[in-house]
Each structure stands twice: as structure tokens, then as C-alpha cells.
Amino acid sequence: MSQSSLFSRHKETLEKAIEVSRSREYWSAYPEMASPKIYGENANKDGEAAFKAYLGKKFDIEQPGTVGTVGSEKSPYGFDLEVTYPKVDVSQLISEVEELRQDWAKASLEVRTGICLEILDRINKRSFEMAFAVMHTTGQAFMMAFQAGGPHAQDRGLEAVVYAYEDMARIPAVARWEKPQGKRDPIVMEKHFTIIPRGIALVIGCSTFPTWNSYPGLFASLVTGNAVIVKPHPGGILPLAITVEICRDVLKEEGFNPNIVTLAADSVDAPLAKDLALAPEVKLIDFTGSTGFGNWLEGNASQAQVYTEKAGVNCVVIDSTDNFRGMVGNLAFTLSLYSGQMCTTPQNIFIPESGIETEDGHKSFDEVVAALATGVEKLNSDDGRACAILGAIQSEATLNRIAEYGKGDNVVLASRAVPMEGFDKATIQTPLILKATDESSYSAELFGPISYVVPSKNTADSLSIVENSVKNHGALSFGIYSTSEEVLDQAEEVACRAGVAVSFNLTGGVYVNQTAAFSDFHGTGCNPAANAALSDTAYVSNRYRVVQSRRHV
């Protein structure tokens, strides 16, 4: 398929994505249902077989700077993947990528866009394969791994392509400039405008959402003409290795050097992120992970534009409700989904110490807390259902944190280990709910299925604490339950002042820790949890520059 035909082939998808990114209505380019009617009768079986074919083998990528192999991924479901990947010499890799990237930089906007859309289309066709890779590196349950690691991640990648395409398409390649001179002949000039990529882009992946959090930066940088080095988390390499392989296949087929996209796998004992981030040729960095390393990148990688999503302390305020059962059910699922290992999962739930008003009358603080604990416990009482919701704990550090905090005398609901049929060594734990004793106990992020119920003086006090928490510690989500429009207006004012997205009275099939591509902005860039939003114009426009030339006509 020629370069021009790739753009034509996917033009309808591009145009629809542009339309919905403006209207913010519901749309998905890639079906989220793991249905054989959509993906093929054998898609699940073939995807699992493709995943298993990687195990115990070398993942071959012929790229510059290879000096051996690396890889020690372990499935949270209890087995070693034993996949090895190219180990790279950072200096050699960067030197060669810097030398070859100009052909990609000179490609037209339509060519680069068409190639990015083709890559996403091919990734989508391998969504089952990707689902098993995501499941067995992150611990996500299969259906979540399919959706979040597959179509939802692909939608976020498409969204970044759309924003970048529209941003660059506003700039004409050639313009005729004619300035009137009264009775004299006008001054006429021809001006050319050339989009210049920033250089090499570095995408640093996270362990829990390797594709969802990496695709926006990967595709935003690639479509704007930058070469991309993908540095996965050592615990989640395979999904991004598959992604890099697909990128390289399409680039090569379309006549470009495949090393426009490369993989820089590393290990916990020999990390590469700092060396890559400080290379002068690296001009863009996308990072999702800890606040400590995110802050280090922002403070030290001064030669690069750095986009970070870091830790935050997400909050829910309960003021009142006219659907107590719906509220409890929604929060129970929210706290349980993927064992709270989402950057948007709430940690602190504020409840007035005097209790709340409901459709069934007044409920005390203790009654609300007891209902929430019971809701979480019942939701996860059946082991099979619990496994499908909770997934497995990705990190040993999270398991240790659950054990440590579960020893206190403030435990409202203890965490229990959940057995999973077929995976005897799976690390699955139900949520741990604690009662806050003082502000210092809940002000920092406790990643994983750990949440606090926090008694406040009243709802005004709850909102004040939330506002200060977001400003000081960051947050990616904020939820509130109230039957008062005045209180909801106050909460929205708090959200705007603090710079965090807010959700009102969620009782149905939408949860505070979920965001939808093309409609919801993920992050705001207004508080310490993230310095960028997925996706907006600011996220893409600084990935390229414009150089002009002009001459008299």
C-alpha cells in the first residue's frame, strides 16, 4: 500500500475522530467488546497462542546499539514470562537515531498521519494478543486488559493523532503575501512554512497501564515527525515491545527506516531512564509514574519538553444522596476495580461526622461507613467475580503496603487474599478500608486497594480539605454526592480553583476512575498530579516548531 493510500484508507476514521473531539460526544473507533463477531471467531484463541509463543524466548528487534539482552517480567498471576529483549547502549542508540530521523521529519503531514492510523489499525487487530500481554504484566483481569490495554488505549492514541493533525493542518505550506502600497505597486512575497520536529522523543512507560499511558505520547510525537524511543517499565515490557514491532513493520513497508521507533528495555538493577532523559538529542519526554522521578525529570531534563503524570490523592465527598444503595454500589466497584491500581481511583472518602441525609432518612457516619464496607465485601464475596474485578496486584511493594497498613487498629474492612482457579500463585487482594485518625495519615498517596474514610466537621470542611489536598498533593479525579445544587456548585468551584475534574452523583455504570477518549480530558495540568492533559492542543503543539522562508515575487 502506498503512502498516499494509507491516509485515504483511514480518512473516514480521522474525520469522524475530528468531529467528536470537537463535540465531545460518545464515540470509539475501536470496539471495546471482546466479541468474536467483531474480532473473529478465533481471535481469543489466536491471541492467547500468540502471547504464549513469546514466553521463554528472545523478542527479536534489529535496532542500533544492541549489546545483549534483558528481561525479567513476572506475571502477577504467578509465573515468569522469561522473555528477553534487546539491551541497548544508550549513546550508540541515540547517535544512530539522531542521524536517521530526518527522512521521517521531511515526510508530509498526510504521510505521517496515514502511517500512524495504519499502526493503530494493526494494533487493534491484535487486541486479544495485547490483552494477554497486558494481563500478564500488569495483573489486570482479562476483560479490563482487553479494554483498557486495547481499544481504550488505541482511542487515546488516535485522539493524540487527531489533535496533532488539526494543529499542524492549520499551517499552510505556502502563502502569497501582498501588502498594498497606495498608488505604488503592492509588495508581493511568497512565504513557505515548514514544520520542524523537536528531535528524539522518549516515552517512559508505567507498570500498570503500559499502553493506555504510553500511546498518547508515542503517537503525538510520531505524527509530529519525531523519532521515538520507547522505554517500558521493566515489569511491563511485552505490550510495548509488540507495539514497537508493529510501528516498525509499518514504517519499513512504507519506505522509512524502522529505527524511527525503537525499544529501550532495561531492568530494575540497571535502569536507563536517566541516561536517556539527559541526552542532548532527546527533546521530548512523556512519563507516567512516581512523583519523585517525575519531579526529577522536570528539574533535570532541561533540554526537553517534559510531560508528566505523577501520583495524586483522589477524593470523594459525601454530603447527601437520594440513591444510597446506588452510591454505595458505585463506590464499592470503584474501590475494587483493578485493586485500586489506577491513577484515578479515590483514596479518601470524606463524610460529615454528624452523618448524611438519604432517601431513607438520616444515616450516621458509622452507618455510612458500615454500608460502604459491606458493599465492598459483598461485591468481592464470590471468588470468581472478585478475580474478574480485582485482577492481581502488580507490585510486591503494593502487597507489602497492604500488609503493613492492615495491622493497625483503624481497620474498617480487612483485605483478604483471593484464590483464582488455574493460577495458584496469583497475587489477588480485596480492598483495605481504614478510618483516618489525623490528616497526616491520609495526605500522601497509598497506591493500591487502600482507602480512608475521613470524618469531617461538615461538607464545607470536606470541600476545604479536598481543595488544599489537590493543590498540595495533586489529584486526577474528584467525586461528590449531594442532593443540593448549591453544594454541587460549590464543589465545581473548588474543582476549578484546584484544577481537577469533578464527577457528580455517580450511581450507575460510570465510575469516577474512568475517562473516555474524545470526551473526557484526562488530567488538567493544573495541579501537581500532572503537568499535561490527555489530550488537548497544549499536549501536541510543543512537539514541533515552524520555520519559514520568504522571497519577493
C-alpha positions as semicolon CSV with decimal commas, in nm:
position;residue;x (nm);y (nm);z (nm)
1;M;0,000;0,000;0,000
2;S;0,145;0,339;-0,095
3;Q;0,196;0,622;0,149
4;S;-0,082;0,834;0,000
5;S;-0,333;0,549;0,008
6;L;-0,283;0,493;0,383
7;F;-0,417;0,840;0,450
8;S;-0,706;0,781;0,212
9;R;-0,781;0,443;0,364
10;H;-0,819;0,582;0,715
11;K;-0,953;0,927;0,625
12;E;-1,307;0,843;0,734
13;T;-1,183;0,742;1,080
14;L;-0,976;1,058;1,102
15;E;-1,265;1,283;1,003
16;K;-1,504;1,121;1,250
17;A;-1,245;1,150;1,526
18;I;-1,201;1,519;1,448
19;E;-1,577;1,568;1,462
20;V;-1,623;1,402;1,802
21;S;-1,315;1,568;1,952
22;R;-1,499;1,895;1,891
23;S;-1,846;1,784;2,003
24;R;-1,713;1,568;2,292
25;E;-1,991;1,316;2,230
26;Y;-1,954;0,939;2,273
27;W;-1,761;0,759;2,002
28;S;-1,499;0,488;1,983
29;A;-1,303;0,394;1,675
30;Y;-1,210;0,057;1,817
31;P;-1,483;-0,169;1,962
32;E;-1,435;-0,240;2,332
33;M;-1,639;-0,561;2,334
34;A;-1,423;-0,873;2,305
35;S;-1,674;-1,026;2,067
36;P;-1,593;-1,294;1,807
37;K;-1,848;-1,122;1,581
38;I;-1,622;-0,818;1,576
39;Y;-1,271;-0,957;1,605
40;G;-1,322;-1,303;1,454
41;E;-1,428;-1,642;1,580
42;N;-1,073;-1,748;1,666
43;A;-0,943;-1,412;1,786
44;N;-0,931;-1,508;2,155
45;K;-0,767;-1,844;2,090
46;D;-0,520;-1,697;1,840
47;G;-0,439;-1,409;2,073
48;E;-0,360;-1,642;2,362
49;A;-0,148;-1,860;2,135
50;A;0,043;-1,555;2,011
51;F;0,109;-1,446;2,371
52;K;0,228;-1,793;2,474
53;A;0,459;-1,803;2,173
54;Y;0,661;-1,517;2,324
55;L;0,722;-1,696;2,655
56;G;1,071;-1,822;2,722
57;K;1,209;-1,672;2,400
58;K;1,401;-1,375;2,268
59;F;1,191;-1,092;2,129
60;D;1,392;-1,006;1,818
61;I;1,419;-0,642;1,716
62;E;1,712;-0,549;1,490
63;Q;1,792;-0,199;1,608
64;P;2,103;0,014;1,667
65;G;2,310;-0,016;1,981
66;T;2,212;-0,371;2,078
67;V;2,466;-0,511;2,327
68;G;2,291;-0,817;2,466
69;T;1,954;-0,899;2,613
70;V;1,749;-0,801;2,917
71;G;1,416;-0,906;3,065
72;S;1,274;-1,043;3,390
73;E;0,896;-0,989;3,372
74;K;0,682;-1,186;3,613
75;S;0,309;-1,234;3,572
76;P;0,110;-1,126;3,880
77;Y;-0,079;-1,447;3,815
78;G;0,222;-1,640;3,934
79;F;0,472;-1,732;3,663
80;D;0,780;-1,587;3,494
81;L;0,742;-1,478;3,133
82;E;1,111;-1,546;3,060
83;V;1,103;-1,317;2,757
84;T;1,423;-1,131;2,673
85;Y;1,457;-0,811;2,473
86;P;1,742;-0,620;2,308
87;K;1,961;-0,445;2,563
88;V;2,088;-0,119;2,420
89;D;2,388;0,105;2,456
90;V;2,221;0,443;2,510
91;S;2,486;0,657;2,339
92;Q;2,500;0,440;2,030
93;L;2,123;0,412;2,002
94;I;2,067;0,785;2,032
95;S;2,352;0,870;1,795
96;E;2,216;0,649;1,517
97;V;1,852;0,750;1,567
98;E;1,951;1,117;1,556
99;E;2,132;1,060;1,226
100;L;1,846;0,880;1,051
101;R;1,540;1,071;1,173
102;Q;1,545;1,343;0,906
103;D;1,363;1,139;0,640
104;W;1,068;1,098;0,876
105;A;1,084;1,467;0,968
106;K;1,057;1,562;0,599
107;A;0,758;1,338;0,529
108;S;0,431;1,519;0,465
109;L;0,164;1,555;0,730
110;E;-0,066;1,324;0,532
111;V;0,202;1,055;0,505
112;R;0,284;1,060;0,876
113;T;-0,083;1,069;0,974
114;G;-0,170;0,782;0,743
115;I;0,110;0,569;0,884
116;C;0,007;0,640;1,244
117;L;-0,354;0,548;1,164
118;E;-0,240;0,227;0,997
119;I;-0,030;0,137;1,302
120;L;-0,330;0,187;1,530
121;D;-0,548;-0,021;1,300
122;R;-0,300;-0,308;1,309
123;I;-0,264;-0,284;1,686
124;N;-0,642;-0,306;1,710
125;K;-0,649;-0,623;1,503
126;R;-0,413;-0,777;1,761
127;S;-0,616;-0,666;2,063
128;F;-0,654;-1,017;2,205
129;E;-0,282;-1,078;2,184
130;M;-0,228;-0,742;2,352
131;A;-0,485;-0,826;2,618
132;F;-0,296;-1,135;2,730
133;A;0,032;-0,941;2,728
134;V;-0,121;-0,663;2,938
135;M;-0,295;-0,908;3,173
136;H;0,024;-1,098;3,248
137;T;0,245;-0,794;3,301
138;T;0,008;-0,561;3,487
139;G;-0,223;-0,801;3,670
140;Q;-0,534;-0,653;3,512
141;A;-0,819;-0,900;3,480
142;F;-0,861;-1,020;3,123
143;M;-1,161;-0,807;3,026
144;M;-1,004;-0,491;3,165
145;A;-0,674;-0,581;2,997
146;F;-0,860;-0,620;2,669
147;Q;-1,047;-0,291;2,700
148;A;-0,801;-0,060;2,876
149;G;-0,491;-0,216;2,723
150;G;-0,650;-0,248;2,380
151;P;-0,934;-0,037;2,232
152;H;-0,933;0,232;2,503
153;A;-0,557;0,279;2,469
154;Q;-0,593;0,283;2,092
155;D;-0,862;0,551;2,117
156;R;-0,628;0,763;2,329
157;G;-0,355;0,720;2,069
158;L;-0,596;0,820;1,792
159;E;-0,707;1,119;1,994
160;A;-0,346;1,243;2,012
161;V;-0,306;1,196;1,637
162;V;-0,623;1,395;1,575
163;Y;-0,519;1,689;1,794
164;A;-0,174;1,698;1,634
165;Y;-0,310;1,665;1,281
166;E;-0,556;1,950;1,327
167;D;-0,293;2,166;1,491
168;M;-0,044;2,120;1,208
169;A;-0,307;2,132;0,933
170;R;-0,383;2,494;1,027
171;I;-0,042;2,593;0,893
172;P;-0,031;2,632;0,512
173;A;0,277;2,507;0,333
174;V;0,284;2,812;0,103
175;A;0,121;3,154;0,130
176;R;0,113;3,457;-0,101
177;W;0,159;3,779;0,098
178;E;0,053;4,101;-0,073
179;K;0,074;4,437;0,103
180;P;-0,096;4,738;-0,065
181;Q;0,124;5,043;-0,128
182;G;-0,133;5,301;-0,232
183;K;-0,053;5,426;-0,578
184;R;0,262;5,218;-0,594
185;D;0,271;4,850;-0,682
186;P;0,199;4,627;-0,387
187;I;0,475;4,437;-0,210
188;V;0,430;4,072;-0,300
189;M;0,609;3,788;-0,127
190;E;0,584;3,413;-0,129
191;K;0,625;3,252;0,211
192;H;0,695;2,887;0,284
193;F;0,623;2,731;0,624
194;T;0,797;2,410;0,721
195;I;0,703;2,204;1,026
196;I;1,018;2,105;1,212
197;P;1,001;1,824;1,470
198;R;1,174;1,882;1,801
199;G;1,407;1,580;1,773
200;I;1,403;1,249;1,956
201;A;1,108;1,173;2,181
202;L;1,137;0,945;2,483
203;V;0,830;0,763;2,614
204;I;0,877;0,618;2,964
205;G;0,608;0,359;3,032
206;C;0,447;0,259;3,361
207;S;0,391;-0,087;3,507
208;T;0,013;-0,078;3,546
209;F;-0,107;0,076;3,216
210;P;0,178;0,028;2,968
211;T;-0,028;0,101;2,656
212;W;-0,301;0,337;2,782
213;N;-0,049;0,575;2,934
214;S;0,212;0,545;2,658
215;Y;0,010;0,568;2,339
216;P;-0,080;0,938;2,366
217;G;0,284;1,047;2,388
218;L;0,405;0,789;2,138
219;F;0,158;0,888;1,867
220;A;0,165;1,262;1,940
221;S;0,542;1,262;1,893
222;L;0,543;1,027;1,596
223;V;0,280;1,211;1,392
224;T;0,458;1,543;1,452
225;G;0,770;1,398;1,289
226;N;0,983;1,300;1,585
227;A;1,170;0,973;1,622
228;V;1,053;0,784;1,931
229;I;1,243;0,572;2,181
230;V;1,007;0,366;2,397
231;K;1,142;0,284;2,744
232;P;0,896;0,047;2,913
233;H;0,879;-0,023;3,284
234;P;1,092;-0,335;3,350
235;G;0,779;-0,513;3,473
236;G;0,570;-0,429;3,167
237;I;0,784;-0,458;2,855
238;L;0,594;-0,704;2,637
239;P;0,289;-0,489;2,546
240;L;0,514;-0,203;2,436
241;A;0,756;-0,437;2,258
242;I;0,463;-0,565;2,049
243;T;0,362;-0,204;1,985
244;V;0,713;-0,108;1,875
245;E;0,729;-0,411;1,646
246;I;0,405;-0,308;1,473
247;C;0,528;0,051;1,435
248;R;0,849;-0,070;1,279
249;D;0,670;-0,307;1,041
250;V;0,453;-0,029;0,901
251;L;0,739;0,219;0,875
252;K;0,952;-0,032;0,687
253;E;0,670;-0,125;0,449
254;E;0,620;0,242;0,369
255;G;0,985;0,302;0,283
256;F;1,110;0,453;0,607
257;N;1,387;0,333;0,833
258;P;1,213;0,128;1,105
259;N;1,451;0,270;1,363
260;I;1,234;0,579;1,372
261;V;1,072;0,381;1,658
262;T;1,297;0,179;1,888
263;L;1,272;-0,011;2,215
264;A;1,496;0,059;2,514
265;A;1,418;-0,219;2,757
266;D;1,600;-0,218;3,089
267;S;1,599;-0,377;3,433
268;V;1,545;-0,256;3,788
269;D;1,913;-0,318;3,862
270;A;2,040;-0,134;3,552
271;P;1,790;0,141;3,466
272;L;1,829;0,350;3,151
273;A;1,570;0,623;3,204
274;K;1,805;0,889;3,344
275;D;2,071;0,835;3,079
276;L;1,812;0,854;2,804
277;A;1,638;1,156;2,955
278;L;1,957;1,362;2,984
279;A;2,081;1,300;2,631
280;P;2,102;1,636;2,447
281;E;1,927;1,489;2,143
282;V;1,618;1,395;2,345
283;K;1,382;1,690;2,313
284;L;1,051;1,538;2,429
285;I;0,979;1,316;2,729
286;D;0,648;1,155;2,824
287;F;0,643;0,996;3,168
288;T;0,387;0,822;3,386
289;G;0,493;0,706;3,731
290;S;0,614;0,819;4,070
291;T;0,616;1,178;4,183
292;G;0,981;1,151;4,279
293;F;1,105;1,057;3,933
294;G;0,856;1,284;3,760
295;N;0,987;1,578;3,961
296;W;1,344;1,472;3,881
297;L;1,267;1,474;3,510
298;E;1,103;1,816;3,528
299;G;1,400;1,956;3,721
300;N;1,689;1,793;3,536
301;A;1,593;1,720;3,173
302;S;1,609;2,089;3,090
303;Q;1,684;2,031;2,721
304;A;1,349;1,858;2,672
305;Q;0,980;1,941;2,689
306;V;0,864;1,709;2,968
307;Y;0,507;1,580;3,003
308;T;0,441;1,404;3,333
309;E;0,161;1,220;3,505
310;K;0,256;1,152;3,866
311;A;0,097;1,040;4,191
312;G;-0,211;1,208;4,331
313;V;-0,454;1,175;4,620
314;N;-0,802;1,144;4,476
315;C;-1,102;1,224;4,693
316;V;-1,476;1,170;4,721
317;V;-1,705;1,391;4,930
318;I;-2,037;1,253;5,055
319;D;-2,281;1,527;5,155
320;S;-2,619;1,361;5,092
321;T;-2,786;1,130;4,842
322;D;-3,125;1,027;4,711
323;N;-2,991;0,689;4,599
324;F;-2,796;0,546;4,890
325;R;-2,779;0,194;4,751
326;G;-2,667;0,318;4,411
327;M;-2,400;0,537;4,568
328;V;-2,263;0,252;4,780
329;G;-2,263;0,014;4,484
330;N;-2,085;0,262;4,262
331;L;-1,818;0,336;4,522
332;A;-1,770;-0,032;4,603
333;F;-1,697;-0,110;4,240
334;T;-1,479;0,200;4,208
335;L;-1,261;0,096;4,502
336;S;-1,238;-0,263;4,378
337;L;-1,172;-0,216;4,006
338;Y;-0,819;-0,337;3,929
339;S;-0,750;-0,335;4,302
340;G;-0,729;0,044;4,311
341;Q;-0,418;0,039;4,090
342;M;-0,547;0,324;3,877
343;C;-0,424;0,681;3,890
344;T;-0,786;0,797;3,916
345;T;-0,905;0,566;4,196
346;P;-1,025;0,761;4,503
347;Q;-0,831;0,715;4,824
348;N;-1,001;0,949;5,070
349;I;-1,378;0,947;5,125
350;F;-1,497;1,243;5,333
351;I;-1,817;1,204;5,535
352;P;-1,955;1,458;5,787
353;E;-1,908;1,328;6,141
354;S;-2,278;1,404;6,202
355;G;-2,380;1,178;5,912
356;I;-2,578;1,241;5,593
357;E;-2,936;1,265;5,470
358;T;-3,064;0,995;5,234
359;E;-3,392;0,891;5,072
360;D;-3,435;0,659;5,371
361;G;-3,371;0,931;5,626
362;H;-3,065;1,025;5,826
363;K;-2,767;0,789;5,839
364;S;-2,486;0,834;6,087
365;F;-2,119;0,841;5,994
366;D;-2,078;0,486;6,122
367;E;-2,381;0,366;5,925
368;V;-2,244;0,512;5,602
369;V;-1,902;0,357;5,665
370;A;-2,054;0,020;5,753
371;A;-2,264;0,023;5,434
372;L;-1,961;0,103;5,222
373;A;-1,756;-0,173;5,383
374;T;-2,042;-0,419;5,340
375;G;-2,082;-0,315;4,977
376;V;-1,715;-0,380;4,902
377;E;-1,721;-0,709;5,093
378;K;-2,034;-0,840;4,918
379;L;-1,909;-0,736;4,575
380;N;-1,598;-0,946;4,628
381;S;-1,755;-1,230;4,826
382;D;-1,762;-1,466;4,528
383;D;-1,403;-1,555;4,438
384;G;-1,467;-1,585;4,066
385;R;-1,637;-1,248;4,044
386;A;-1,373;-1,090;4,267
387;C;-1,092;-1,209;4,039
388;A;-1,270;-1,066;3,735
389;I;-1,300;-0,726;3,904
390;L;-0,985;-0,704;4,114
391;G;-0,726;-0,852;3,885
392;A;-0,394;-0,914;4,058
393;I;-0,155;-0,688;4,248
394;Q;0,123;-0,586;4,008
395;S;0,396;-0,490;4,256
396;E;0,540;-0,656;4,563
397;A;0,566;-0,310;4,717
398;T;0,187;-0,278;4,696
399;L;0,140;-0,618;4,860
400;N;0,372;-0,513;5,140
401;R;0,183;-0,186;5,182
402;I;-0,149;-0,370;5,218
403;A;0,002;-0,597;5,483
404;E;0,159;-0,309;5,675
405;Y;-0,149;-0,087;5,687
406;G;-0,374;-0,383;5,760
407;K;-0,211;-0,429;6,101
408;G;-0,347;-0,106;6,251
409;D;-0,636;-0,067;6,492
410;N;-0,818;0,162;6,249
411;V;-0,917;-0,113;6,003
412;V;-1,278;-0,084;5,888
413;L;-1,258;-0,365;5,633
414;A;-0,966;-0,606;5,624
415;S;-0,811;-0,720;5,297
416;R;-0,815;-1,089;5,214
417;A;-0,627;-1,297;4,963
418;V;-0,849;-1,434;4,686
419;P;-0,772;-1,771;4,524
420;M;-0,800;-1,796;4,146
421;E;-0,870;-2,116;3,962
422;G;-0,585;-2,208;3,731
423;F;-0,344;-1,956;3,887
424;D;-0,247;-2,084;4,232
425;K;0,019;-1,817;4,283
426;A;-0,185;-1,516;4,172
427;T;-0,145;-1,211;4,397
428;I;-0,509;-1,106;4,440
429;Q;-0,626;-0,899;4,738
430;T;-0,959;-0,737;4,825
431;P;-0,967;-0,367;4,920
432;L;-0,849;-0,249;5,261
433;I;-1,060;0,031;5,416
434;L;-0,921;0,234;5,705
435;K;-1,062;0,508;5,926
436;A;-0,849;0,820;5,927
437;T;-0,715;0,931;6,263
438;D;-0,545;1,254;6,156
439;E;-0,466;1,438;5,834
440;S;-0,109;1,311;5,817
441;S;-0,236;0,955;5,786
442;Y;-0,418;1,013;5,456
443;S;-0,245;1,309;5,293
444;A;0,003;1,101;5,089
445;E;-0,084;0,856;4,814
446;L;-0,107;0,491;4,919
447;F;-0,107;0,318;4,583
448;G;-0,325;0,011;4,555
449;P;-0,651;-0,107;4,716
450;I;-0,620;0,110;5,027
451;S;-0,873;0,381;5,109
452;Y;-0,963;0,601;5,404
453;V;-1,299;0,709;5,535
454;V;-1,244;1,053;5,681
455;P;-1,480;1,221;5,929
456;S;-1,514;1,595;5,865
457;K;-1,687;1,871;6,059
458;N;-1,931;1,923;5,773
459;T;-1,940;1,933;5,394
460;A;-1,782;2,278;5,381
461;D;-1,492;2,136;5,580
462;S;-1,471;1,838;5,343
463;L;-1,452;2,066;5,040
464;S;-1,189;2,284;5,204
465;I;-0,970;1,983;5,283
466;V;-1,012;1,849;4,928
467;E;-0,917;2,183;4,773
468;N;-0,600;2,208;4,981
469;S;-0,517;1,843;4,916
470;V;-0,546;1,882;4,539
471;K;-0,336;2,199;4,539
472;N;-0,066;2,048;4,760
473;H;-0,062;1,680;4,665
474;G;-0,239;1,666;4,329
475;A;-0,534;1,462;4,206
476;L;-0,668;1,327;3,879
477;S;-1,027;1,272;3,993
478;F;-1,275;1,413;4,243
479;G;-1,627;1,293;4,314
480;I;-1,912;1,432;4,520
481;Y;-2,257;1,310;4,625
482;S;-2,517;1,571;4,718
483;T;-2,885;1,645;4,665
484;S;-2,813;2,017;4,696
485;E;-2,747;2,213;4,379
486;E;-2,578;2,477;4,593
487;V;-2,333;2,222;4,729
488;L;-2,266;2,085;4,380
489;D;-2,198;2,439;4,257
490;Q;-1,955;2,488;4,545
491;A;-1,782;2,162;4,457
492;E;-1,745;2,271;4,096
493;E;-1,591;2,599;4,211
494;V;-1,347;2,402;4,426
495;A;-1,262;2,180;4,130
496;C;-1,194;2,481;3,908
497;R;-0,981;2,657;4,169
498;A;-0,779;2,344;4,240
499;G;-0,768;2,228;3,878
500;V;-0,921;1,879;3,896
501;A;-1,203;1,707;3,708
502;V;-1,517;1,651;3,918
503;S;-1,800;1,398;3,888
504;F;-2,144;1,445;4,046
505;N;-2,364;1,173;4,198
506;L;-2,234;0,872;4,010
507;T;-2,468;0,581;4,083
508;G;-2,488;0,395;3,753
509;G;-2,244;0,249;3,502
510;V;-1,999;0,538;3,504
511;Y;-1,726;0,549;3,769
512;V;-1,507;0,832;3,891
513;N;-1,190;0,644;3,797
514;Q;-1,288;0,604;3,430
515;T;-1,233;0,853;3,148
516;A;-1,349;0,829;2,787
517;A;-1,132;0,933;2,493
518;F;-1,263;1,216;2,273
519;S;-1,491;1,332;2,555
520;D;-1,314;1,337;2,892
521;F;-0,987;1,519;2,941
522;H;-0,756;1,300;3,149
523;G;-0,570;1,531;3,384
524;T;-0,568;1,907;3,365
525;G;-0,207;2,012;3,405
526;C;-0,330;2,246;3,680
527;N;-0,222;2,053;3,990
528;P;0,084;1,852;4,099
529;A;-0,053;1,518;3,974
530;A;0,010;1,604;3,608
531;N;0,156;1,890;3,407
532;A;-0,043;1,800;3,094
533;A;-0,385;1,680;2,984
534;L;-0,473;1,389;2,758
535;S;-0,540;1,524;2,510
536;D;-0,559;1,890;2,427
537;T;-0,383;2,131;2,194
538;A;-0,116;2,211;2,452
539;Y;-0,025;1,843;2,462
540;V;0,070;1,835;2,094
541;S;0,161;2,186;1,981
542;N;0,500;2,199;2,152
543;R;0,618;1,880;1,982
544;Y;0,711;2,071;1,667
545;R;0,814;2,417;1,552
546;V;0,759;2,611;1,230
547;V;1,042;2,756;1,022
548;Q;0,953;2,998;0,745
549;S;1,127;3,127;0,436
550;R;1,014;3,424;0,226
551;R;1,109;3,587;-0,101
552;H;0,987;3,867;-0,321
553;V;0,766;3,773;-0,612
